[in-house]
């Protein structure tokens, strides 16, 4: 059986890979010829031939497809991390005693709530009790839940996908050993230092 912490690690790795693919496609380091087409092999050895040059539409489609992979990986990371947190912690996120862990759990709760309504166009649904500044100081993750209610989720609301990767690492450390040494190591890290 895969542990809750390992599940967070796996979805984090998946998201990081999707982000790298997206960046490579956007920078022209990979092209449609580098990917397997749905018609590439019909099981009988028949393969399509790759074009010698790419047109702009092919490049745009690849970048769009890579972006879709990032969005799908992000949605999977949010839902699986929330499930992992729920499997380990019995108290409501707002009742969490450690302030940074409380902020991390509240942020994941709100992200999950947004994804639950529509994974393609998630909208923030922040209950009044959650409308507050959520700051995970050791990783410099900030989400102002006062400002986002009813808005379409944008990664810049919490500093971008890189910050979200740090949030996943932070959650993994707490799920791995809730309240014990590895999780407390995050609490000892200086707030001003880079994660």
C-alpha positions as CSV (number, residue, x, y, z in Angstrom):
1,X,0.0,0.0,0.0
2,X,1.3,3.5,-0.9
3,X,1.6,5.8,2.1
4,X,-0.2,9.2,2.1
5,X,3.2,11.0,2.0
6,X,4.4,8.9,-0.9
7,X,1.2,9.8,-2.8
8,X,2.0,13.5,-2.3
9,X,5.6,12.9,-3.5
10,X,4.3,11.1,-6.6
11,X,1.9,13.8,-7.6
12,X,4.5,16.4,-7.0
13,X,6.9,14.6,-9.3
14,X,4.2,14.3,-11.9
15,X,3.5,18.1,-11.8
16,X,7.2,19.0,-11.9
17,X,7.6,16.8,-15.0
18,X,4.5,18.3,-16.7
19,X,5.9,21.8,-15.9
20,X,9.2,20.9,-17.5
21,X,7.5,19.5,-20.6
22,X,5.4,22.7,-20.9
23,X,8.5,24.9,-20.6
24,X,10.4,22.8,-23.2
25,X,7.5,23.0,-25.6
26,X,7.1,26.7,-25.1
27,X,10.9,27.2,-25.7
28,X,10.9,25.1,-28.8
29,X,13.1,22.4,-27.3
30,X,10.6,19.7,-28.2
31,X,8.2,19.6,-31.1
32,X,5.2,17.5,-32.2
33,X,7.7,15.0,-33.8
34,X,9.0,14.2,-30.4
35,X,5.7,12.9,-29.1
36,X,3.8,9.8,-29.9
37,X,0.8,10.6,-32.0
38,X,-2.4,8.7,-31.4
39,X,-2.1,7.3,-35.0
40,X,1.6,6.6,-34.7
41,X,1.3,2.8,-34.5
42,X,-1.9,0.8,-35.0
43,X,-0.4,-2.3,-33.5
44,X,0.5,-3.7,-37.0
45,X,3.7,-1.7,-37.4
46,X,2.2,1.1,-39.6
47,X,3.6,4.4,-38.5
48,X,2.9,7.8,-39.8
49,X,5.9,9.8,-41.2
50,X,6.9,12.9,-39.4
51,X,6.9,16.2,-41.3
52,X,10.3,17.8,-41.9
53,X,9.2,21.2,-40.7
54,X,6.7,22.5,-38.2
55,X,4.1,25.0,-38.8
56,X,3.0,27.5,-36.2
57,X,-0.3,25.7,-35.7
58,X,1.5,22.5,-34.7
59,X,3.8,24.4,-32.3
60,X,0.8,26.1,-30.7
61,X,-1.1,22.8,-30.4
62,X,1.9,21.2,-28.6
63,X,2.3,24.1,-26.2
64,X,-1.4,24.0,-25.5
65,X,-1.3,20.3,-25.0
66,X,1.6,20.6,-22.6
67,X,-0.3,23.3,-20.7
68,X,-3.2,20.9,-20.4
69,X,-0.9,18.4,-18.9
70,X,0.2,21.0,-16.3
71,X,-3.4,21.8,-15.5
72,X,-4.3,18.1,-15.1
73,X,-1.2,17.4,-13.0
74,X,-2.1,20.4,-10.8
75,X,-5.6,19.2,-10.3
76,X,-4.4,15.7,-9.4
77,X,-1.8,17.1,-7.0
78,X,-4.5,19.2,-5.3
79,X,-7.0,16.4,-4.9
80,X,-4.5,13.8,-3.8
81,X,-2.7,16.0,-1.4
82,X,-6.0,17.0,0.2
83,X,-6.9,13.3,0.5
84,X,-3.6,12.5,2.1
85,X,-4.0,15.4,4.6
86,X,-7.5,14.2,5.4
87,X,-6.2,10.6,6.0
88,X,-3.6,11.8,8.5
89,X,-5.1,14.8,10.4
90,X,-8.4,14.5,12.3
91,X,-8.9,18.1,13.2
92,X,-10.4,20.8,10.9
93,X,-7.7,22.8,9.1
94,X,-8.7,25.9,11.0
95,X,-8.3,24.1,14.3
96,X,-4.7,23.2,13.6
97,X,-2.4,24.6,16.4
98,X,0.8,25.1,14.4
99,X,0.2,28.4,12.4
100,X,2.2,27.4,9.3
101,X,0.6,24.0,9.1
102,X,-2.8,25.6,9.6
103,X,-2.1,28.0,6.7
104,X,-0.9,25.1,4.5
105,X,-3.9,22.9,5.3
106,X,-6.3,25.8,4.8
107,X,-4.7,26.6,1.4
108,X,-5.0,23.0,0.3
109,X,-8.6,22.8,1.5
110,X,-9.5,25.9,-0.5
111,X,-7.6,24.7,-3.6
112,X,-9.5,21.4,-3.4
113,X,-12.8,23.1,-3.0
114,X,-12.1,25.2,-6.1
115,X,-11.1,22.0,-8.1
116,X,-14.2,20.1,-6.9
117,X,-16.5,22.5,-8.7
118,X,-14.8,22.4,-12.1
119,X,-11.4,21.2,-12.8
120,X,-11.2,23.0,-16.2
121,X,-12.3,26.4,-14.8
122,X,-11.9,26.2,-11.1
123,X,-13.4,29.1,-9.1
124,X,-12.5,29.9,-5.5
125,X,-15.1,29.1,-3.0
126,X,-13.9,30.4,0.3
127,X,-16.2,30.0,3.3
128,X,-16.2,33.1,5.5
129,X,-14.2,31.4,8.2
130,X,-11.4,30.7,5.7
131,X,-11.3,34.3,4.3
132,X,-7.9,35.3,5.8
133,X,-4.3,35.7,4.9
134,X,-2.8,32.2,4.7
135,X,0.9,32.4,5.0
136,X,3.3,29.4,5.3
137,X,6.3,31.3,6.4
138,X,9.1,28.6,6.1
139,X,8.4,28.4,2.3
140,X,7.2,31.9,1.8
141,X,3.8,30.7,0.4
142,X,1.1,33.3,0.7
143,X,-2.6,33.1,-0.3
144,X,-4.9,36.0,0.5
145,X,-8.2,34.3,0.8
146,X,-9.9,37.6,1.5
147,X,-9.3,38.7,-2.1
148,X,-10.2,35.6,-4.2
149,X,-13.8,34.6,-3.3
150,X,-15.7,33.9,-6.6
151,X,-12.7,34.5,-8.8
152,X,-11.4,32.0,-11.3
153,X,-8.4,30.3,-9.8
154,X,-5.1,31.7,-11.1
155,X,-1.7,30.3,-10.0
156,X,-0.5,33.8,-9.4
157,X,-3.0,34.0,-6.5
158,X,-0.4,32.1,-4.5
159,X,2.8,33.0,-6.2
160,X,2.9,30.5,-9.1
161,X,3.4,26.8,-9.6
162,X,6.9,26.9,-8.1
163,X,5.5,28.0,-4.8
164,X,2.8,25.3,-5.1
165,X,5.6,22.7,-5.4
166,X,7.1,24.0,-2.2
167,X,3.6,23.7,-0.6
168,X,3.5,20.1,-1.7
169,X,6.9,19.4,-0.1
170,X,5.8,21.1,3.1
171,X,2.6,19.0,3.3
172,X,4.5,15.8,2.5
173,X,6.8,16.4,5.4
174,X,3.9,16.8,7.8
175,X,2.0,13.8,6.4
176,X,5.1,11.7,6.6
177,X,5.5,12.3,10.3
178,X,2.8,14.5,11.7
179,X,4.1,16.6,14.5
180,X,7.5,14.9,14.6
181,X,11.1,15.8,13.8
182,X,11.0,16.1,9.9
183,X,7.9,18.3,10.0
184,X,9.4,20.4,12.8
185,X,12.5,21.0,10.7
186,X,10.3,23.1,8.5
187,X,9.2,25.2,11.5
188,X,12.9,25.9,12.3
189,X,13.8,27.1,8.9
190,X,14.2,30.9,8.6
191,X,11.2,32.6,7.0
192,X,13.5,34.8,4.9
193,X,15.5,31.9,3.5
194,X,14.8,30.3,0.2
195,X,13.0,27.0,0.5
